[in-house]
Amino acid sequence: MKILFDIKHPVQVNLFKGLSNELREENWEVTICYLQRGKLPDLIKREYVGFNTIPVGSSKGTRWSIIWDGNIKRILTFLDLIRKGNYNICVTASSIPLALACKLTGIPVIQFYDDLEVPWINQINAGLSTQLFFPPIVEKNHKISVFNCLHEWSYLSPKRFIPDEKIYRYYGLKPHEYIFVREVSNKSFNYYRQQDGIISCFAGKICSGTNAVLSLEDKSYADRYPRHWIILQEPVEDIHSLIYFSRLVISSGDSMAREGALLGVPSVYCGVRKMKVNELLINAGILEHWPGDSALPFINRAIEVKFDKEKQNGTRNQLLEQWSDMTAFMKEQIHRYKL
């Protein structure tokens, strides 16, 4: 059997990694396509060793590049790949170019997505796809189904992730005595309307002397943050262990804020996007959303509170009991919809 994955975002690298390995062990022929954007090619090279990996399209951050290089040219490339590759099924997370190519060639394509905030994209994807899957934040119909967890659980569940203490030692840190900060760029489609460098505007007001590691998407902003902060050079070998052993996660991007919450670390999303998928975690009391510098009071209070290791374990074990195994769910759907 032959399967093609399309990966457009770093989070999707982790989403499909375990699944791809399990399918390969079952003698599937797995092709990994990816968008040439930011650090994504480096992540693919490191995380998908031994796979057939193919760059498809690119994005330089401009609107024209997103439309032309990141969409139109990708459609043409996917059409060529699918016609030559004789794939049984394609899998992705919100890829209109791949879905359209599959529709035109009659190949099943299923998508696992979690962002409802751009409805026209989801409408197009639902129309083109064999099936579109979301967390329990949508109404089901003949084209849209639900999985009982979040994307990030596929690689952060205690079944799938074991934190490694050597990562914080590498940076000369102590467990739960530093904060983890993620600052995204506004040059991607999702963040065009967001002020760039949100956290940099109040970083100097965070409790003085606080140890911090900073995952900075646009390194040209490095001088905007306290000098003693450690700026990571991505890709980091074990970034999720680094998050797990932090005492607080602050993120201007939604994905890493959710990752912190699922790892049982107090987490605050300070971006501007209001997302239904985040509301699941906010309502569960494991994620905060305070846009911009309105997050500062929460941040400084959280830093002063002793880290609660029992609460971290309790949060993760509760989710493990309540949620599905995302990787197992995706594999079940692939076997169901393959030709």
C-alpha positions, 0 to 999 in steps of 0.5 A, a space after each residue: 500500500 502507498 500513502 502520501 502525507 503533506 506537511 505544511 507546519 512544524 506541528 504537523 511534523 509531530 502529528 504524523 511522525 508516529 503514524 508514519 513510522 507505524 505504517 512503514 513498519 506495516 510495510 506501507 510505502 510512505 511519501 512525505 511531502 512538505 512546504 519549504 518554509 522557515 525551519 520546516 525542511 530542517 525538521 523534516 530532514 531530522 525527524 523523517 530519516 529514511 523516508 521518501 521526502 519531497 519538497 512541494 512548493 514554498 512560502 517566503 512570507 509575502 501574500 504573493 508567495 503564499 498564493 503562488 508558491 504555496 498554493 497554485 504551484 503546489 497543486 500542479 506538483 501534487 497532480 504530477 506526483 499522484 498520477 505517477 505515484 499510484 497512491 492508495 490514499 493521501 493524508 494531510 491537515 488543511 491542504 487545499 492543493 493536495 485535496 484538489 489534486 486528489 479530487 481531480 485524480 479520484 484518490 481518497 484524501 482525509 484531513 485532520 485539522 483543528 482550526 475553525 477560524 477561517 471557515 471558507 478554507 474549511 468549506 473548500 477542504 470539506 468539499 474536496 476531501 473524502 472526510 475532514 476530521 476535527 476535535 469535538 468543536 464542530 457539528 458532524 455531517 456526511 463530510 465532517 467527523 470528530 476525534 476525541 482529543 487534540 492534534 497535539 495529543 498524538 505526540 504528547 500523550 504519556 503513551 507517546 512522550 517520555 520527558 528527558 531530563 538531559 535537555 534542561 541540563 544542556 542549557 544549564 537550567 534546573 527543572 521548573 525554575 525557568 520559563 519557556 517563551 515562544 514568539 511567532 512571526 506574523 508573516 504566516 497566513 494565520 498571524 497576518 493581523 497580529 502585531 509582530 513581536 507581541 511578547 517583546 513589548 512586555 518582556 522587560 516587565 516580566 519578573 526580573 531575574 527570571 530564567 527564560 528560554 526563548 523560541 524566536 521564529 524571527 531571529 532579527 528581533 533578538 535584541 528586543 528581549 532581556 539579554 540573559 534569556 537563552 535564545 534557542 537555535 531551532 530545530 531543538 533536539 527535544 523541545 517538548 522536554 524543555 517545555 515539560 520541565 519549565 514552570 510556565 509557558 508564554 506563547 504568542 502562537 496558539 500551537 505551543 500554548 496548547 502543547 504547554 497545557 497538554 504537558 501540564 505546565 501553566 500556559 498562557 496564549 497572548 496572541 490575538 486569535 480567538 479559537 474554539 480549540 483553545 476554548 476546550 483547554 480554557 474551559 478545562 482550566 489548563 490554558 489561559 488566554 490574555 492578549 498582548 500585555 494583558 497577560 503580564 499580571 498572570 505571568 508574574 503571579 504564576 512565576 511567583 507560585 511554586 510549581 505543582 508537580 502533582 498537578 502536572 501529573 494529575 492533568 496529564 493522567 486525566 487527559 489520558 483517561 478522557 481522550 482517544 489515542 490520536 495516532 491509533 485513531 488516524 491509522 484506523 481511518 486510513 485503513 477505512 478509507 484506503 482504496 
